[in-house]
Amino acid sequence: MISRRGLLVAIASGTAAIGLTGLSSVAANAAKTYTVCKTSAVPVKGGKTFSVGGKKILITQPKKGSFKAFLAVCTHQGAALSEEVSNNEIKCDSHGARFDATSGMAKAVAPRPLGKVSVSVSGGNVRVKF
């Protein structure tokens, strides 16, 4: 006959194993890198929106060779940002919010900066990680 202590140890071990297995899949998905486009696809002082991993991402190139990436959702009321980025300014056509294309900081209307996405360049490709 199994003791109460033995039963509790077995249950705790099984629960821990299940929990750790679940965490490993979350961790694997948490830090995924996506190749989004060629560097030439994003204009200097402009930007372009892409669908990546189920999210809309806005990639900007504030100066030649420098890339930034943001979630393409306005922090004012959650509307999609404009596809057009010019003169290093990101716009939301819904309510007139504006953001700096280098930092994502709000310039008008929106209360918070845009959500940042980790971006890198490798072999002429722009990559994001989230």
N, C-alpha and C positions, 0 to 999 in steps of 0.2 A: 504494500500500500504506500502511496506517495504522501509525503508530509505536506502540510500547508505551506511551509517555507519553500520546499522544492517546487510546488505548483506555482507559487508567486514568482520564483526565479525564472521558471520556464516561460511564464506569461510575459514577464518583463523583457526577457531575451528576444522573444518572438516579436513583441511590439517594437523594440529598438531596431531589429533587423528590417522590419517593414518600413519604419520611419526613415532609416538611412537609405534604403533603396529609393524611396520617393524623393528624397533630397538630392540624390545623385542626378536624377533626370532633370530636376529643376535647375541645378547648378550647370548642367550641360547646356540647357536652353538659355540660361541667363546671360551668357557671354558669347553670343554668336556674332561672327564677323561676316558681313555681306559686301561683295563687290558690287557697286552700284552703277558706275559709268566710267568712261574715259575722262581724263581731266579736261580734254577739249570740249566736252559736252556742256560744261558750266562756264558761261561768259564771265570775263573779268568785270568787276563791279556789278555783277548780276547774280542770278541764281536760277535754279531749276528744281521742280518738285518731282519726287519719285515715290513709288509704292514699294516698300521694302519690308519683308517679314510681317505683312499685315498692317503696317503703319505708313502714314504719309510723312515723308522726310523732305525737308527743304535744304538743299546744299547750295552754299554761296561761295563766291571767290572774290572777297573784298579787294585783294590785290593779287597780281600775277603770282601763281604758285602757292597761295595761301587759301586753304579751304576751311569752311566752317559748316556745321550741320545742326539743324534744329528740327523739332517736331513741327509739322506744318499746320498747327492748330493755334488760333488766336487765343491769347489768355484773357481777352475781354469777355467773350461769351461763347467760346468754343467753336467758332466758325472756321472754315478752311481759309488758309491764307491765299492771297493772289498768286497766280502762276508767274506774274511779272515782277521781277526784282530789278530795280534800276538805281543807279547812283548810290549804291550801297544802302538802299532802303527797301525794307520788306513792308508790304501793305496788306491790310485786310479790307477787302471791298465792302464787307457787311456793315461796318460802323466807322470806318475811317481810321482804325488803329494803325500805327506805324512803329517799326522796329529797326534798330541798327543791324545791318547785315554782318557786322564783325562780331558784335557781342550778344546780339539778341535782345538788348535792353529796349524797353518800351520808350517811345518818343512822344506818343500821344494816345489818349483814350484808355489803353490797356493798363491794368494795375500791376502786372508782373512781367518780367522778361520771358522770352520764349524758352521752352525746354530744350536744353542742349543735348546733342548726340555726339558721341565720340567719333572722330573722323581721322583718317590717315590716307596717305597716298603711297602707292607702291607700284612700280613698273608702269607708270602712266595711268593707273586705275585709282579711282576714288573708292574708299572702303569706309563703311560705318560699322560700329559695334554697339550692340545693346542687348 
